[in-house]
């Protein structure tokens, strides 16, 4: 019964958020509560949730003050020069912008921390997406793909957990999986390019007067005109701004179309409402170098891990507020301005404690794990590594990495040993599901990503889940081809 309730709970939750019948926060609270009561939790369900919530308070604090800090930095204009540099290098081609997003996210993921990756990637790229009227869902999808694939790095967490659980050297687990990692990244970049092409086509279809123009750069240099396909007009870029100007057949300018509109309410000053408006009142150009130095110092502290990360962002946010907005009223206004993003992400983290608390407190996780081990036929024993790789995709999505690697993997590995499958092969197979795992609502970093980009979690899942499943299967397949994951 616990197995049935556990899988049913996950299925109902996913359906409700992907069909937008409930917001993720409400679904995380209501669905586990109902199923937990059916599982016999009774009045003890409150203690289960609070026990789970205790472990999430530091995460909630980190996300809260990280949103405040980077929201402030965007508001004061720290990232404006970076956005202009990116646009100069990538141009206004959505395909190049999306591919650049993937490369940036993969590079930043080398530090092994998902939250840092998503903070930096969103801060750098979201204003570009909004300026070019691209969908922020594409940004979250690509960032999630890149970070999830890179999560198998030894210092990322899952690989170390797998090695520790099976008493192996981390290098013995990771090094043979390098070809799989490379293959996974190739697929990530391919998906990113295709998503960029889709965005390019969508924008040309929805705004042909802006995007329905030739791609050759030389046609636009110096503001020279070029005929717009399918129209009797010519299109040029104004020398001053580089923005397309629609010209009449006679050549007189009838409109200059800027790409500075945002996809959000102009009255919302939360993190996503940063349309690179050069006249916004929060700009602090004279404090650029101070803000840059402060941000570098915060990043150094993140990597050095000398003090808890929530405290780093608390202090950083306090300093940034005092220096950039010395008046008390301005400080209060800035905190209120970023409240929508803060409430969205912190409430989701706290709500996730209901799901994890019910899963663990009612014994659903243990029952589901034991059931999966039992249903594997004995004649499939030699394929235990492959089976483990496939199981890691859904199982790490609805349970924590600790629960899977310390609770499920040792049992599967013990079974596999009877069929000649080594513990190292089991460990390698178990980490191939990480691209899918990173999209779970139980992962705080992904909640931060969708909150910063103001993207609905269900929309993110619809675009990212099948792609991460493909990447996980490709990594598993390459592991089998190279012999890193064998058959007993």
N, C-alpha and C positions, 0 to 999 in steps of 0.2 A: 504493500500500500504506500509506503514512504517513497519507493522508487517511482511509482505512478504519479503521486502527488508532486514530487520534485520535478520530473520532466514536464508535467502539465503546467506547473507554475511558471517555468521558464518559457514554455511555448506561449502561454496566455500573455505574459509580460511582453514578449517580443511582438506579438500580433497587435496588441493594444497601442504600443508606441509607434510601430511602423505604419499602422493605418490611421494614426493620429486620433484615436478614440479617447486617449488620455495623455496628458503630458507625462514625460518620464518621471518627474518627481511624484506625481500622484500614483502612477503605476507602481513605482518602487515601494510605496507605502501600502496601497490598498491590496494589491495582488498577493504579496507575501503574508499580509495579515490574515486574509481570508483562507489561504491554503494552510497557514500555520495553525489556525484554529481547527481546521478539518483534520490536521495531523495530530491533534490532541495536545497542543501547547498550552491551552487554557490561559489562566492568568499569568502564567510564567513567561508568556511571550514578551511581556514588557522588560523583564530582566535579560532575556536573550538579546533584545535589540540594544539595550543600554550597554551590555558587555561588549557588543560589537562596535557601538558608537565610540567607546572610550579609545579604541585604537585609531579612530579616524579624526580625532580633534586636531592633532598636529597637522594632518593633511589639509583639513579645512582652513586652518590658520594660514598655512603656506599659500594656498590658492587665493584666499581673500586678499592678503597683502601683496601678493605677486600681481594680481589684477590692478590693485590701486597703484602700485609703483609703475608698471608699464603703461597703464592708462595715463598717468601723469606725464611720463616721458613722451608719449605720442602727442598729448595735448600741448606741451610746451615746444614741440617742434624738433625734438632730438632726431627723429627718424626721417624728417623731410629730405635732407641731403642724400640719405641712403636710398630712399625711394626714387629720387631723381636720377641717381647713379644707375640703379637697376633698370629704369626705363631707358636710359641712354644705351646700356649694354644689351638689353633684351628687346628694345623697341616696344612698339605697341602691339606686337603679335601675341595673342593669347596662348598659342601653342608653345612659344618660347618661354612665356611667363610661367606656365604650369610646369614645364620641364625644369625651369630654374628653381621653382618651389621645391620640387622633388630632390634636386641636387643639394639645395641648401638644407633641407630637413635631414637628409642622409648624412651630410657633413657634420651638422650640429649634434646628431645622434651619437657621434663618436664619444661623447662624454658619458653616455650610458644612462642619462636621466631624461625620461619622457617629458616631464613638466618643463624643464629648461628648454628642450627642443621645441615644444609647441609654443612656449612664450616667445622665444626669439623669432621663430618662423612666422608666427602670426603678426608680431609687432612689425616685422620687416615687410611682409607681403600683403597683409590685409588692406592697407591703404592703396596699394597698387591695384588689387582686385576691384576695390570700390571705385577707384578713379576710372578704370577701364570698363566698368559695369559688368565685370565677370562675377560668376556665382561663387560666394564664399564656401559653398558645399564642396566645390572642386578643390579648394584650398585644404579643407579639413580632410578630405578623402586622400589626397596626395601626401599630405604630411603624415597621416595615419599609416598609409602603406609603407612609406620610407622608414618611419620610426619603428613600426612593428617588425619589419624585416631585419633592421639593425639590432633589434633587441636580443639577438642570440650572442652578441659580443660577450666575452667572459665576464666583464665588469658590469654587464647590464642586469644581471640578477638570475634569470632562469637557468642559464648554463651552469652557474655556480651552485644553484639549488640542486640541479640534477646530479652534478658531480658529488656534492656533499651527501645527498641521499643514498647514492650507490657507492660511496667511498672510493671515488676515482679522482685522478688528477684533472684539473680543469682543462689543461692543454690537450689531454688525450681525448676529451670530448669535443673541443672547439676546432682544433687545427684540421682534422679530416673533414669538417663541415664548411671550410672556407669556399670550396667550389660551389656548394649549395647556396652560400651567402651571396656570392657573385651572381649566380644564376637568378636568385631572388631579386637582386637589385636591377638586373637587366629587365626583368618583367615589370618591376616598379616603374622604371623609366619608359618602357613601352606603353604601359597603361597611362602614364602621365602625358605622353605625347598625344595619344589618341584622345584623352580627355581635353587636351588643349585644342586639338583640331575640332572637336565637337563644340567647344566654346566659341571658337572662331566662326564656325558655320552658324551657330545660334545667333551670335551677335550680328552677323551679316544679314540674317533673315529678319531679325526684329528691328534693326536700325540700319537699313541699307544705305541711307544717306550719309552715315558715318563710316560703316565698315565695308560697304560694298565698293571698295576701291582696289586698284592694282596693288600688288605686293612689292613691286620693285622700288627700292629706295630712291634710285636716281630720278624717278619720275616726280619725286616730291622735294628734292633738294632745292633750297632757295625759294620755295613757294611756287615752283612751276606747275602749270596745270596739266592734268591728264584726264582723258575721257573716262567717265564712270560707266562701267559695263551696264548695258541694258537701259541707259538713260540718254537723254539728249543734252545732258549737262556735263560740265567738267568739274573735277574735284581737285583742290590743291590744299597744301598745308601753309598756313600763314607763317612767314619767317619768324615772327616774334614768339609764337607759342608752340608751333608745330601741330596745332589742331587743324582738323579738316575744315575747310570753308567751302560751302556749296556755291557754285557760280552759275549764273544764267548762261544760256548759249552765247550771249554777247560778251560774256566775261566779267560782267559787273557782279560784285559780291552781294548776295542777298541774305546771307546768314553765316554766322560763324558758330559752329557747334562745338562746344567745349565738352570734355569728358570728365568733368569734375563733380558730376552729380553723385550722390550716395544712394545706397539701397535702403537706408534707414531714415527714420523720422529726424528732421533737422533739429527738433527740440530735444532730442535725446543725446546727452553728452557722454554716454557711457563709452566704453573702449572702442566699439566698432564704429562710432560716429566721428571719424577722423578724416574727413574728405580732403585733407591737404589744403584747406582754405588758407591762403596766405594772409588773410585779414582776420583770422580768428583771434579773439581777445586773450586767449590763454598762451599765445606764443611768447617765448622768452629768448629771443635771439642773442641777447647779451650774456645769457647764462649757458650758452651752448657747451662751451668747454668744461664748465663745472659739471653740468649734467652728464656729459660724456665720461668724465673722470669718475663720477659717482657710479655710473652704470658699469664701467669697467671694474671698479672695486667690488661691486656686488657680484659680478660674474666670477671674479677671482675667488671670492669667498664661497661661491657655489661649488666651484671645482675643488677648492682646497678642503672643503667640508670640515672646517675648524670649529664652527659653532652650528647649532641647529638651523636649518634653512628658514623655518618660519621667522626666527629672530632676525636673520639677515634682512629679510624683506620688511619686517616691522621697522627696523632702524633706518633702512634705506628710504622707505616711504615717509617716515617722519622728517628726515633731513630734506628730502625733496620738497615736501610741503612747506616747511619753514623757510627754505631759501627762495623757492619760486613764488610762493604765495604768503608773504609775511603777515598779511592782515587776517585776523581770526575769521572774519566773514568769508573771505576767499577760500580759506582752508575748509571751512564747513561746506561751502558750495561745491568744492571739488570732490569731497567725500560723498555728498549727495548725488553728484553727477554720475559717479561710478557705481552707485548702489544697485541699479538693475543687473549689471553683470555679476556683482558680488552675491546678491541674493540668489541668482540663478544657479551659480556653481556650488555655493556652500550648502544650499538647501538640497541639491542633488546628492552631494557627498553624504550628508546626514541621512537622507532617505535611503541611500544604498545600504546603510547599516541595518535597515529593516530586512532587506533581502538576505544579506550575508548572515545576520543573526538568526533568522528563521531556518536557513539552510543548515547551519551548523548546530543550532540549539535543538532542533527536532530530530537530528540524526539523518536528515535527507542526503547530505553529501556522502556520508559513510555508506548508506544503503545503496545509493546510486553507483558508487564506485565498486562495491562488492558485487552488485548485480552484473555490471559490465564485465568483470573478471570471470564470473561464473558462466556467462553465456557464450564465451569463446570456446568453440569445439576443440577437442583434443587434437584432431588432425590438422588444425590450423596453428598448432604450436610452433612449427618452424618459421611461421610468418609473424611471430609476436612483435618483432621490431616494427614491421610495416603497420601492423594493427595499432600499435601504440602511437605511431606517427599520425594515423588517421584519427584515433580517439582524442589525441591532444588538441585537435582543432575545436571540437565542441566542448570538451570537458574543461579546458582552461578558460573558455569563454564564460561559463556559469559558475566557476569556482576559482578561488584564489590560486596563485602559483604555489603558495605554501601547501595548500590542501592537496593539489595534484602531485607535486614533486615529492613531498614527504609522506603523503598518505596513499596515493594510488600507484605511483611509479615503482616503489619497492616491491609491492605485491605482484605487479605485472612482470618485473624483472626476475623475481624468484621463480615465477612460473616459466618464463622464457629460458631460464638456465637449464631446465630439464630437457630442452630441445636443442641445446647447443648454441643458443643466441647469447652473446656476451653482454655484460652489463654496460660496457661502453657503447655498443650498438643501440641498446635500449635508451641510453641517455641521449645519444645524438638524435634518435628518432623523436624523442619526447619534446625536443625544442623546436621542431619544425612547425608546430601550431602557434608559435608566438605572433606572427603577423595577424592572425585572427583574434588571439587573446587580447591584444592591445586595444581592440575596439569595444571591449566589454564595458557595460555601464558600471561594473565593479572596479574598474581601473580609474583612479582619480585623474590621471593625466588626460584621458580622453574627454572627461567631463570638463576639464579646464579648456581644452582645445575648442570644443563646440560652444562653450560659453563665451570665450574671447571673440570668436568669429560670429557669434549670434546666429548659430545654426541649430536647427532642431535635430535632436539625437536620432529620431526616426529617419529623417532625410539623409543624415550621414550614413546610417546603417544600410539604407537601400542602395546607396552608391558604393559603399566600401566593402561590405561583407563578402559578396561573391568574388570580388577581386582579391581579397586577402586569402580566401579559401583556395583560389587558383595558385597564388604565390606559395602558400604552405605546401600544396601538393607538388608543385614544381621543385621546391627545395627537398621534399621527401624523395621524389623521383631521381633527382641528381645525386642525392646521397646513396641511393641504391645503385646507380650506374657507376659511381666512383668506388663502391665497396665500403663506404663509411657506414652504411646501414645494410647489413647482409641478411640472408635467409639461412636459418639453421639447417 
